[in-house]
């Protein structure tokens, strides 16, 4: 212990004597360990943190699936759920749920909340007891008994005031009073963190339609002794039996099970794993950089090591001393890295629109601290062992004579490290280039409608709040009239589902004049959109043929429909659809209504920038076949002659003046809506791009440091060459050539490595191949150019060496 304390004291004193070296090493390690700590905090929360339920590894997601349609994860029907529950022995409990949004009234200010309809058995599956009160009972899932709710801890605290006396009181959801019977614990959430309350379905399976209505999701808990494989085998057999019993609705449908934890983070896993791999490469680059610095310092301390050895210090003693110094640097770098990680994780938590599961929980927890400490010790070994062993090689007569400037072997080790840095940097930067191309491609997608100078706002009256369609028409007309009165507003329109809202609900199968059926005998399925006002003109959706819907298309007039281009091609391929007819229900049904095709408009990107536009049918609200679009909501869009941002609050205020106490939500510019669609890609690019910039900076410093040290080490040789007549340009070419040789070797190795690992980022790309030659070539050129610049400064310094001074030193 006394020897160790002595080593620490000597190490601290030595590092204090070289503050520049110490600061550079600690800063390099802090950046690398801080980045690793930040990404590991993401890994720990997204991939490693168990779900907040007892024994969460036994909770599984139970999907309907259809291999024939290449759909592995589908919803299920309440009919199939009841059969699954009755026949399964490997699942001790099965429950179903459906996530929705509703208007909440509690107190004076209405708000829009996320809720879940659940079967009471969901709480048996999850196994979490309420903090107060109770959960739902089976009889409360029947019609007439469903006026109860269980609320989240966050809802209890923020809305209900956190009083235990709220048990037994009521909130009003979509105009329906619900009695609060229970409050869940603080860390409980299902199926998402935004869910504020849970209510029963309040219906029997027959009340929900036939078995073909697969609109609910299912979860189950494995029975004692059962495994997911045995449960999968049993559920597959049950699915096959149901397909035989109910071929009209279940033919081709099976069952697929996966751990609930995997299901929750499925979409987040690829970028998190890629970021973890990239940040590990950055750590290796940093270790190579620090190892080069330590090697250079060890070479400069050769005379010191020789003196120590001559005074009796053995090789083991010298290695221990040098490793102690490396350990001190690693610990200091790790401590600084943890501080950096704490700041970076706070930035990550603010990126909620990224689509990453559990991002709001990211923090520097004890597992992250332990990970950073382990990295600190590991990096100390990675950059400390080889230099310590090399510096402790004893050649006393040579080192005591001239300091042991070091031979070609030591130069070769440093150059090998630089080439490795460059290779790793190429891999990281090629990934960055591919994600940059992806972001650019997404930003250039033609969405088919105008974005600038437009504001949207949404409200969602339920049937209980506004029960009849004529009332809704009056309400929406009043809102539109109020919006038209705002300064700078040019046009106003509305639609049940705006483009880019991330939802492909409201689809329907259609009948049509002269329509060919699909290959499997089914009818085409298209999106069902209901509009008001000047919707097409507001969004600048181009007219292909015919006319837009307008004020003449009211109840009692000839029912008309406008088709998107892809809908026209799907229903009447290579034919003129104008003046043809289509209908949405069979002719023998009383609600049958025939619609004349009045026009065709261009396609719009409906729910995702990366998907082919959905075929759409557009109807006016008075002539629409179904409903008045309660629950799902209705969006109004205004087009402004000036900056849309200044209209956000006036639009909200104008609607609230007419909306009869309904909450107004999603009030934002369409530019912000488009930015939200780009957010996941922007997040991916930001994470990998920052790491790529760090890798490039470290690699550039590595090239500069090695070439600078080489010039300093060969100063006498270069001076002698110049004294004997060597041209200074030749000296520059010598140094630059050496540096570029290292760069070429590193870049070639990096390109090969990137090609070998190209499949890692494939799922994150859009519009660009993972082996894109332009990205590979561009990064190679950039690295070579940066290496040239990093080599040029030491080369100019070498050419400026005064041979007289060198000869005098000799």
ABEGO torsion letter per residue (X at the ends): XAAAAAAAAAAAAAAAABAAAAAAAAAAAAAAAAAAAAAAAAAAAAAABBBBBBGAAABBBBBBBBAAAGBABBBBBAAAAAAAAAABAABABBBBBBBBBBBBBBEABBBBBBBBBBBAAAAAAAGBBBABEBBBBAAAABBGAAABBBBBAAAAAAAAGGBAAABGBBBBBGGBBBBBABBBBAABBOABAABABBBBAGBBAAAAEBAABBABBBBBBBBBGBBAAAAAAAAAAAAAAAAAABAAAABGBBBBBBBAAAAAAAAAAAAAAAAAAAAAAAAAAAAAAAAAAAAAAAAAAAAAAAAAAAAGBBAAAAAAAAAAAAAAAAAAAAAAAAAAAAAAAAAAAABAAAGBBGAAABBBBAAAAAAAAAAAAAAAAAAAAAAAAAAABBBAAAAAAAGGAEBAAAAAAAAAAAAAAAAAAAAAAAAAAAAAAAAAAAAABBAGBBABGBBBBBBBBBAAABABAAAAAAAAAAAAAAAAABBGBABBBBBABBBGAGBABGBBBBBBBGBBBBAAGBBBBBBBBBBBEAAAAAAGBBBABEBBBBAABBBGBBBBBBBBAAAAAAABBGBBABGBBBBABBAABAABBBBBBABBBBBBBAABAABBBBBBBBBBAAABABEAGBGAEBBBBBBBABBAAAAAAAAAAAAAAAAGGBBBBGBBBAAAAAAAAAAAAAAAAAAAAAAAAAAAAAAAAAAAAAAAAAAAAAAAAAAAAAAAGBBAAAAAAAAAAAAAAAAAAAAAAAAAAAAAAAAAAAAABBGBBAABAAAAAAAAAAAAAAAAAAAAAAAAAAAABBAAAAAAAX
